[in-house]
Amino acid sequence: FSELWMQIKTVAVIILTYYHFTLGKYLSDFAIDNNQRTSKFFRIYNEIPTIILIDVIFVVIFKPL
C-alpha cells in the first residue's frame, strides 16, 4: 500500500462506492417523485464511473507514479 498507484486506486474505489450510494439516493427520490435534478445532470453524472475506471486501469497497468 506504500506505492502511490495503489493509493490512487484505493481512493478511486472509495469515490466509486460513494457514487454508488448517491445513485441509490437518487433512485429513492425518483420513487417518491421528489427528483430535483435535470436530465442533463444525470447524463453527465453517468460518465463519472467511466472516467474513473479508465484512470484506474491506466494507473494499474502503467504504474506511472
Secondary structure, DSSP 8 states (H G I E B T S, - for coil): --SHHHHHHHHHHHHHHHHHHHHHHHHHHHHTT---S-HHHHHHHTTHHHHHHHHHHHHHHH---
